[in-house]
Amino acid sequence: MTDYAVARQRMVAEQLVRRGIQDQRVLQAMGKVHRHLFVEEALWGRAYGDYPLPIGEKQTISQPFMVALMTEALELKDHERVLEVGTGSGYQTAILAELAGKVYSIERMRALAMRAIRRIESLGYYNVLIRVGDGSVGWKEMAPFDAILVTAGTPQVPIRLLEQLGEDGRLVVPVGQAENQVLRKGTKKGADIHWTELGNCVFVKLVGEQGWSD
Ligand code: SAH
């Protein structure tokens, strides 16, 4: 049975390297993690395509390039602690687990969280903790984080997440309208946050206290 090794290498070369992803650790992780195992079996043949895919509950697994772009922007070192808001399928979680010391991930929808936990465990990632809840307020008990990644779009930067960043911490978050957003990166320098923009993007809504209300 195929493990999609060829499809994975093509994805890395054609969708990531060609569009400017340079971080070798990120490229290696994306070449390694079996993305097809994070979608239902009927979609395995499309799992390495250049688009997001449905994962149930009206949510999506992000396009490979978007996963790579966000992960590269986090600049993770292998001992660092990272928070992901929006576990979804758990694919991005696995990529983070390849690159960081410890990954905390919060998912609002119980059914998705349970499936992601099973996948992450069966793949043998022991440095991941996933829980159900509203991640727009972060995970105070586990703060501070070296990096925080929000994988859902929000009308404004969730202030609690900025508070939970450590010194030199990086926050990557899609900010804007419901239909389209700008991917923003904030880096904490003392009391200041230095902001840059990484491009346009389309994510499902971050629904919660610091996101959208419905
Ligand atoms: N990183 C995921 C992307 C999933 S889409 C992947 O690679 O599969 C975004 C996810 O964010 C959805 O599963 C959605 O349910 C979740 N979400 C939305 N608002 C949330 C919130 N306030 N807290 C936690 N998760 C949230």
Residues whose N, C-alpha, C, O or C-beta is under 5 A from the ligand:
A	BS01	SAH	Q59 T60 I61 S62 V85 G86 T87 G88 S89 G90 Y91 Q92 I106 E107 R108 M109 L112 G133 D134 G135 S136 T151 A152 K205 L206 V207 G208
